[in-house]
């Protein structure tokens, strides 16, 4: 199901106002650049539709940095207090890379023998509205990992900004229901508008491909990664890494977490989930006497390699897709100025870019 | 276990300790008489914890054939295990599971089975031994080898004689540091693997080992040297785990999550990935 409609500037404003959800998260214009925000908390903000992707991913809205996942007492587990509670919600202004990340997180949390009920509850009542990247960030390299700077699936609605007005693709019945509320604002797109979209999309593709410098993550790079775990390129990466974990927290697909228990109230205990990072030295540290090998990845180089391998070599085996969407957020987040594109390029022996 | 607990894999049930057994100066066994039996396959693990403090993964040491009586054998070696070791009959623990795949027992019919334990590593292997002893009529041979630092640390010593009394079963043990009067074998556990090619038919055998990582490494190399293929070697790769269900990320070897795909892994599957030992 994909139907394309045209909305004027005012029509699109009405369309976005028709998105009625208890919680609306949107990419909005902020002083420092576009940012994903809880829209009801910044009602004056304008949705950012023509800017590059926000510097933080929307992952925190799907898997909060910290949340309570269970309550129990000495008598047993408190089923009511441990239930995920989630209102209907909408995510507005997602970029194609963010949709790709959600597809990845869906595989992690919604598939397999055990499903994550908290993630599941958020995703179940969720409306996804994506937008084409007419603005491309200088670190974007989605085309190198099989992505495009626009989405063709995975959304309820997708918006393409034109010079005047917008094209809106309807992906699902849920999206159609929103459009139906402002049916009078929609019209059939003209051939010219559709042509403008093709040209705009191609322009963005060319721009991303240009700045990705011919980089493509292929099977060859994946094999090289597995064989070059101790190579100088990885050592170089590790010497620049300051172990801050910014890359993992900013990454839209990184999803590692840690569970810990604490005393909640009188005779009441809570189990809390927090984000965790494989870059940290004690991430996999095991119990044991001093002198025993406490972690399988004692050196930073091991941990940097594991992160790279997970993204580009292990994820395809685990989930049938790369663990990198090419959003480039880790590049601007890194205090050590590690550019993942350079690391991949050097590993593959291609320094032309 | 209610529906809701099943739907929330992070939520523990609580279980009251029915008995605590002092096994060695550093190892205790925690016994639970469960109202709702916890059905598990030998090698699957549970998350056992102290309310308000946290949990850690342990493979039960009791028989999967008696799921109402769960026993977990624990070495005192960190925050959770220190607290567990101070707990007594009647106190409450948290429990989740079972998780993981368990040993591929169905592969063993008609085979020779080698079980190599080291220290507290014999605990998960005891669950396997219980199953093996129940099916000796369908096995060719069971060879159990166990090692410990010193004689006081020989786990489940009270049961060795009973195990060895079964038809087709042999048992051998060794310690690293003998005390005066010890007349048994002395040396690390690999030193009692030398005779394996005569004891079992190597091409027809599977080996299972659990123990400290350094021991697993040398057991693996010794078995390979004796003619075992990587496909015939299963190792308990117990690592730090948190969720137990393949989501939290920390227990990976290559693309495998030990909590989901293990914790006992066929050496052939993991050998080419980084940081195995």
Interface residues (C-beta under 8 A of the other chain):
Chain A: X69 X70 X72 X73 X74 X75 X76 X77 X79 X82 X83 X84 X108 X109 X112 X113 X114 X115 X116 X117 X226 X229 X255 X256 X257 X258 X259 X260 X261 X262 X263 X269 X271 X273 X276 X278 X283 X284 X285 X286 X287 X288 X289 X292 X293 X295 X296 X297 X302 X305 X306 X309 X310 X313 X314 X315 X317 X318
Chain B: X2 X4 X5 X7 X8 X9 X10 X11 X12 X13 X14 X49 X51 X52 X53 X54 X55 X56 X77 X78 X79 X80 X81 X92 X94 X212 X213 X214 X239 X240 X242 X243 X245 X246 X247 X248 X249 X250 X251 X252 X253 X254 X255 X260 X272 X273 X274 X275
